[in-house]
Amino acid sequence: MPFRLAVRDISLFERPVHFARPFRFGAVTINATPQAFVRVEIEVEGRGRAIGGSAELLVPKWFDKRPELSPDATVAELRRSLMIAHGLYLGHAGFETAFGLHAACIGPLLAACTREDIPPLAAAYGAAEIDKAILDALLRAANLDVFDGMAQNIAGIDARLSPDLSGRDISSFLARRRMLERVAVRHTVGLGDDVEGEGGVADTNENSGARYFKLKLGGDPDSDAARLARIGGELASRLHDYKVTLDANEQYADLNALGALVDRLDRDAALRPIASKLLYIEQPMPRDITRQSPLGALAARDFIIDEADDSYGAFPTARELGYAGISSKSCKGIYKSVINATRAAKWSEEGRRFFITGEDLTCQAGLAVQQDLALGALIGVTHAERNGHHYVDGFASAPLAEAQAFRTVHSDLYAGEGDNIRVAIHDGDLLTGSLAVPGFATSVHPDWSALSPLEETKPRTLQEQMI
């Protein structure tokens, strides 16, 4: 039986994170952004009280790409989502399962954010972060790691938010889960990153020996094709065994533009080193256009949704449009990832292969990367985009003692000494063994006393910011 719990306290914090190099995706370049932290205290029936934590970057211009909003305005939306979720989760009376509490709060959270013009993808951020911290506390109270705990469905995940499934579908999927001991790194190549030579895409000092690569697209078929040809030439000349994925971050205007790119991939010999190694194309068009645009013949290549995954019904809708997969990101919700992985497994039994992928947006060293990595290792993600370790220097501005604490107890995941502690990659893989500890993939928490309270700011448009 799942445990029932009540939330007794929630504290929200943040910490600045400065990037070691610019990261350009879509129409934005990030040099710095805050990281949010959640600390919860819960009371578990028959088990007493426990503390849990979570962390995630507050990434600008991804959850909401509306051009009239400034980058700071989109970060403010995420802070606001956390504040609204904070009130809803604390205000829920009585004991409930972890998933039952999520199910009770997610609807009111989305509705409240809609009234403030915050779109669903950004609205769900607050619940996603609090849910992770609650699960961490619950697993600690039960003295279970996330893999054993979720196999027993400790959170009580059911089908109330996914009527296309049954409760048995979900519990059976979870019962079959076994922790992946290694997850391959998929190295991100941002639009501003070097392609050739030292520091380029095929430089092992740069890509940490990765065998998988995620290549960002800009939305113009001609310029994207030219850049992909350069990248393909580098990879083919230096690596024998590699796979790639393409990510447009909603930059392709419509099916015509997307079709032009796919035609180049199918016919252009210069793109063969990419096309022959291509696993899937991620979120090519804006989320609203995606929902109105069946892929048709383009579905011969596998496509997945990411930014369009803003509800529990998004994957079934995408399936009808010809999409084969969907991303798992803990910033979009751990329970939705489990539900979508269940769907992919069930639908694949009917013939066509459906799949769930691991895409890193907000995962920095410490809680964020560990919890997202564990989520993927639980649901069967064999390779995942990991860009936090690439664009940020180790533990960034975290206190040295905090970084050392994570390094000591998760020595398979971090390496280095002093202020040079960073994610450790073994022959292109991340190891998950030390994540199998009581709690949600961590033996330690951040230094809560070293964090600042979450700063709630009013979203501003670009025009307002210039006044």
N, C-alpha and C positions, 0 to 999 in steps of 0.2 A: 504494500500500500504506500502511496506517496505520503510524505510528511506534510503537515499543515503548519503554517507559520503566520506570524503577524509582524509587521514592520514597526519597530519602536523608534528608530532614528535614521535620518538620512542627512549626510553632509556633502556639500558640493564644493570642489576646489578646482584650481587651475594652476598651470605652470607654463611660462614661456618656453618655446622650443625654437631655436635658431638653426636653420639648415646649413650644412657644410657646403652645399652647392645648390643652385636654383633647380627647381623641378617645374617643368612646363608641361601642362596637359590641357587639352581643349584650348580655351582662350585666356588662360590664367597662368601666371608664373608665381610660385610660392618660394619665398625666402625665409619666412618665419610664420609661426602660428601658435596659439596656445594649445596645450593639452589639458583636457578635462579629466578630473578624477572624482569617483563616487565612493563614499564610505557609508555602509549601512550597518545597522544593528537590528537583528531580528530575534524574535522569541519563537522557538520551535516547540510544538506540543510534545511534552515528555522528554525534551532534550535541553531545555534551558536556552540561554542566549548565545549568540555568536556574531562575529564581525566579518564582513565581506567587503571586497573592493573591486573596482574596475577602472580602466583608463582608456582614453581615445583622443586623438587629435581633433580639434575643432577646425575642420578643413574648409577654407573659403571657396565659393563658386563651384562646388561639386553637387551638394545636396540641392542647391537652388542656383541655376545658371541664368536667371533672368537678367538681361543686359542692363536694365535700369538700376539694378542694385549694386552697391559697392561691395568689394570683398568683405569689408568689416561688417556690413549689414547682414551678409549671409552667415557670418560667425555669430552675430547677435541672435539670429533666428535659432541657432543650435543651443545657445545659452538659454534662450527663452523656453525652448522645448524641455530642457532639463528642469527649469524652475517650475513649469506647469506640472510635469510628471512628478516632481518632488511633492507637491501638494496633493496630488491624486493618490499616490501610493501611501503617503502618511495618513491620508484621510480615510482610507479603506478600513472599515470597522470589522473586527473579528478575525478569526483564523481562516486561512485559505491555502490551497496549494500554490506553489510558486507560479505555475502556469495559470491557474485560476485567477491569481492576482493580476497577472499580465493581461489576461482576457478581460477582466473587469475594468482595467484602466486604459487600455489602448484606444477604445472607441471614444471615450470622453477626451482623451489627449488629442486625438486627431481632430475632433470637433472644435475643441478650444483653440487649437492652432489655426484651423481654417478661419475662424472668426478674426484672427490676427494676421491673415494673409500669409501664413507659413505653410508651404506645400507638404504633402504627406511624407515624402522622403525625409525631409528635415524634421518634421513633427515626430516621427518614430524614433529619432535619435535619443531623446530623453528616456523613453521606456527601455530602449536597447541597453543603455548604460546602467540603469538601475537594475534591470533584470539580471545582468551579468554579476553585479555585486551581490544581489540576493542569492543567486545560485552558489556563489563562492561561500557565503555564510552558511547556507543550508548544507552544503557538502561537508564543511568543517564540523557542523553540529552532528552530522551523521557519521563522521570519521570515514568518509568515502572519497575516492578520487572521482574526477568527472567521467571517466570511462566506465567504471563499475556503477557509479551512481546513475548515469543516464541509461545504461543497459537495463537497470531496474526501474527506469522512468521515475526517478525520485522527484522530479518536478511536476509529475502528473499531467504531462502533455496529452491532450485529447483532441477531438476533431471539431470542437465547437466553432473554431474560426476557419475551418477548411472542410465544408460539408461534402466535398467531392471524395473525401477519405473517410474511413471508419476509425474508431479508436483502436481496433485490433490491427489495422494497417500500421499505425504509428508504433504501438507497443511491440509488434513483431519486428518491425524494422530496427528499433532500438535494441531489442534483445539479441539481434544478430551482430551488433557492432563489436568490433575488436580494434583496439588502438593500433594505428599505423606507427611503426617504430621509426620510420624515416619519412620525411616529406621533402621532395625536391624543391629547391628554390627556382622560381621563375623570375629572372632578372629583368627589371623594367628599364626600357630605353626611352627616356622622355624626349620631347620634341626639341629641347635645347641641348641634349647630350651629344658628345662627340661620337662620330661614327668610325673614322679610320684611325689607325696607328695607336700609339701609346695613349692610354686612357679611353680608347674607343670601345665599341661594342664587343669585340672579340678578345680584348685584353683581359687575361685571367686575373690580373691584379685588380681590375675594375669590376669584373662580373663574378668574382669569388668562385670560379670554376663551374658556373652554372651550365646546365645542358638545356634549359628551357629559357625562352626569352619572350618578353611581352613588349611589343612595339607600338608606341603611340602614333595615332594618325591625326592629321590636321583638318581633314574634310575636303580637300581638293584632290581629285583623282590623279591629276598629272603630277603635282608636286609630291604627293604621297607615293606614287609609283616610282618616281625618281629616287626618293630617299630610301624606299624599300629595296630598290635594286642595289644601292650602295651598301646597305646593311647586309643584304644577302651575299654580296660579293665578299665582304669581310668574313662572315660566318662560314661560308663554304670553303674559303681558302685556309681557314685555321681550325675548323672543327669538323669532325666526321659525323658525330651523332648529336643532333640538336633538334628541337621542336620550337615552333613559334606560335604566338597568338597575337592578334591585332586588336587594338582598342581605340575606337574613335571618340569616346566620351561625348556622344550626341552631336558630333560636328558635321556629319553628312546630312545635307538639307532634306533629301528625299530619296525615293527609290531609284530615280534616274541617275543621280550622282553616285549612289551606291552601286548600281548596276555597271556604271563605267569603270569603277575600281575592280569589281569582280571580273569583268571582261578582260581587263589588263592582267589580272592574276591567272586567268585561264589561258591567255593567248601569248603573252609577252615572254619571250625566252629569257630576257634579263631578270624576270621575276621568278624564274623557276626555282632558284635556291630558297625562296620564301614560300612560294605556292606549294611546292612538294613537301614542305615541312609544316604546313599550316594546320593547326588543330581546330581553331574556331575564330570567328570575328565577334568582338564584344560591342554591344550597344552602339551601333553605327549612327542611328538617327535620334533626334530629340524624342523624349519620352512620349509627348502628345502625338507626334507624327507616327511613332512606332505603333501606337494602338490603333491607328487608322490605316495601316499599310501592310497587308499580307505580303509575305516575301515571295510567294509564287515560285518560279523556277530558281530564284536565288537560293532557296532553301537546300539546293543540292550541296552547298557548302554549309557547314554547321555555324549557326549564329546563336549567341546568348544575349539575354537582357541583363542589365545591371542597374543603371539609374531608373529604368522603367519598373523596377521591382520595388514598388512603393505600397503594396498591399498584399494580403494573403491570397487574393485572387489573381495576382499578376502572372504567375507561372501558367496556370490553366489558360488564361487569355493569350499569352505569348505562344503557347503550344498550338492554339488554333490558327495563329498567324504564320506558323512555320518554323518557329524557333525551337531549337533542340535542347537548350540549356539555360541555366540561370546562375548567377554568382552567389556565393556565400560570403557575407561580410558581417562580422559581429556588430559593427556599427549600424547595421540595418535590422538586427534582431536575431538572437540565437535560436529562438523557437521557430521563427519563420525559416531559418536554414534547415532545421530538422524536418519541418513539414515538407519543404521543397525537396530535400533529399529522399524522403519517403515517397513522394510523388515520382521522382525520377526513377527510382528502383521499381516501383509498381508499373509505371507506364512502359518501361523497357521490357517487361515480361510479355507485353502485347505485340512486340515486333521491333519497331524503330527504337534506336538507342537514344535515351535522354540522359542528361548528366548535370551535375552541379560542380561548379568550379570555385577555386579560392582566389579572391582578388583583394590585394592589400591596398587600402587607401590611407588608413589612419594608425597603423600599427608600429609603435615605437618600442624600443627595448624595455623590458619590464612587463607589467601586467598586460598591456595591450597586445603585444606580439605573442605572449604565452597563451592567452585565452583564445585568440583567433586561431593560432596554430593548433591548439587542442581541439577546437571546434571542428576544424578541417580533418584532423587525424581521427576524430570520432565518426564523422559522416562519410569518410572514404575519399577525401581529396588528396590525391597522390602527389600533386605538384601545385604550388601556390605562389602567386606573385608576392614577393617580399621586397619592398623598396625602402622601408624605414631605415634599415641599417646602411643603405647606400647614400641616402640624401641627408642623414643626420649623423653627427659624430658621436657614436657610442650612446651613452645615456644622457647626452646633451647637458642640460643645466641641472640634472638631478644631483643631490649631494653625493660626495664620494662614498660615504659610508653606505648609502642606499644602493649604489651600483655594486659595491663590494658584497653586500648581503645577497643580492641576486646572483652574483658570480659564484659565491660560496655554495649555495644550496642548489643551483641549477648549472653545475659545471660542465654539463654536456651541451648547454645552449649558449654559454658565454665564455669568452676567453680574454686574456690580457690581464695586466696588473695596474695598480694605481689608477690614474685617471684615463687609462687607455682600454677600459673594459668595453667590449662590443659583442655583437652577435657572432657566434662561431658557426661556420659552415664547413661541413665535412664532405669533401668530394662532391660538392654541389648540393648537399642535403642538410636539412636541419634534423636533429635528433630529438625525440619526444619523451625519452625515458623518464627524465626528472619531472615531467609534468604529471605523472601518475602519483600524486600525493594528495592527502586530504585537502579539499578545497577545489576551486576552479583553476587548476593548472598552476598553482603557485604555493610555495612554502612561506613566502614573505610578502609583506605589503610595503608600499611606499612609506617614506617618512612623512606622516600626515602633518606633523608640526612644521615642516618646511614648505608646505603648500599655502597658497593664498586662497581666500574665499572666492568662489566663482563670481566674476564681475558681470552683473546683468546690465546690458546696454541696449539702447533703443536702436532698432534697425534704421539705417538711413539710406536713401537713394544716392546715386552718384551726383545728381544735381544738388541735393542738400549738402553733401559732403564738400562741394566746391564753394558753397556760399560762405 
